[in-house]
Amino acid sequence: MRKTSFLAVFPLIAALTGYQSTLPAKASEPTLEQTAELYYRAWLNYDRASAIRLNKALRLNKELRPESEGRDYIDMTMFNDPIAWQLKRMATLTVKTDPSGRELRRLMAKLIVESSRRIRCSALGSRVGSEPAGGRFHATVKLDCLVPDAVAELMQVKRSDEGADMINPTPRLLNSVIDAYARAPLTRRIATEMDLTAGPAKERWMPSQYRTGIDLVTGGLIGQIKEAGLGR
């Protein structure tokens, strides 16, 4: 009876994907750097206030719904219950006949949410292309992110259970890993970049669908499991 590999199903946290627009901006629109930080807080910290500010300032859901076949650009249900939201994403990834599958999925979702919530990212600066390409300006924002440095704690988990690994995790192991990330100091730095695009007047900066930089940050979390010898 096969269990689901945590390393195989760790989702990329990206609730805001996809659609570009050249609609006029409001005066309250955040700066380019502030916009990048707000997206990161919404994606990584499950921060409702940041999502609301983005939605209000850029009118994302109201104005972009026609372009997205009626779907909201920002899925606000993500912030009602992040663990339940993650569980929906993972619902088809665990073998139904595994009696521990339901609990494993819940704990995996909890680990993803709780470890990601601790991340703190700050914009360091930005650069904007001098000429629009395809009618849109392109910009890149550099960000510095602090993530939990849990390697020492995870190695202690490994020492306490020599046979433990996150390829076939048990509920006990997942609980231990969740606790390890919760105790870990917020000291590991990850440099990343986010690409954004805007219309001819440099209004409504939107994430590029090609490079948000989020994968480098989430990778900095999951990679520690391998560093600690709990995965392959």
C-alpha positions, -999 to +999 in steps of 0.1 A: +000+000+000+018+031-012+019+064+007+022+098-010+057+113-012+057+147+005+086+158-018+065+150-048+033+170-038+047+201-021+026+226-040+039+259-054+020+285-035+005+306-063-031+317-058-027+347-081-018+335-116-024+347-149-042+375-166-028+408-178-047+441-182-041+477-194-070+492-175-064+526-159-049+526-124-063+543-093-044+570-074-041+547-045-022+521-065+009+509-046+044+514-059+062+487-079+081+476-049+051+477-026+031+457-052+057+429-052+057+427-014+020+426-013+018+397-038+045+378-017+026+384+015-006+372-001+010+341-016+034+331+011+020+345+043-017+339+034-022+375+045-058+386+038-050+423+044-024+423+016-048+405-008-076+430+000-053+459-006-042+445-040-077+437-050-090+472-040-061+492-054-058+473-087-095+463-090-083+428-099-113+407-093-139+433-106-121+443-137-103+411-147-132+387-142-144+390-178-109+381-190-108+350-167-141+335-177-158+347-145-131+334-122-116+357-095-080+367-101-075+365-064-091+335-048-102+350-015-112+315-002-075+309+002-075+332+032-106+318+049-090+285+058-055+281+041-052+245+052-085+235+037-075+254+006-043+235+003-062+202+009-083+209-021-052+213-042-038+180-029-071+160-030-062+139-060-025+133-050-029+107-023-039+071-029-075+067-017-070+032-003-043+043+021-060+044+055-036+071+067-040+092+036-065+116+049-044+125+080-012+127+059-028+151+035-040+173+064-006+173+080+012+180+047-012+210+041-005+222+077+032+220+072+030+239+039+009+267+054+026+271+088+061+271+075+053+295+047+035+319+070+068+326+088+086+338+057+093+375+055+102+392+022+113+428+015+118+445-018+153+459-022+148+477-055+135+475-090+144+481-126+120+490-154+126+485-191+131+517-210+109+507-239+076+488-239+076+453-255+044+442-271+026+473-257+036+465-221+064+476-198+084+449-181+100+453-146+120+432-122+119+436-084+147+422-063+135+407-029+153+395+001+135+368+020+140+353+055+129+317+059+131+294+089+165+277+091+152+243+103+181+220+092+195+216+128+160+208+141+153+184+113+185+166+118+175+161+154+142+146+142+162+123+119+185+112+148+155+104+170+140+081+143+168+067+121+144+051+097+123+083+091+121+099+057+097+122+040+093+100+009+069+078+029+061+100+059+040+089+089+018+113+109+042+112+137+071+123+115+050+151+099+041+164+133+078+164+143+087+183+111+060+208+116+073+215+151+109+217+138+099+245+113+080+263+141+110+263+164+136+272+137+151+307+138+141+330+109+177+334+097+181+317+063+182+344+036+171+338+000+175+363-027+149+362-055+134+384-082+099+390-094+090+400-129+060+423-134+043+439-164+022+470-168+005+490-196+019+519-216+014+543-187+031+520-163-001+514-145-014+482-128+018+462-123+009+425-126+030+394-120+045+378-150+033+343-155+068+332-164+088+343-133+075+352-099+105+340-079+082+322-054+097+288-064+131+299-051+116+308-017+095+277-013+124+256-026+145+271+002+120+255+027+116+221+011+153+218+003+161+217+040+144+184+043+169+169+019+198+187+036+188+171+069+187+136+054+150+132+056+144+130+018+160+122-015 
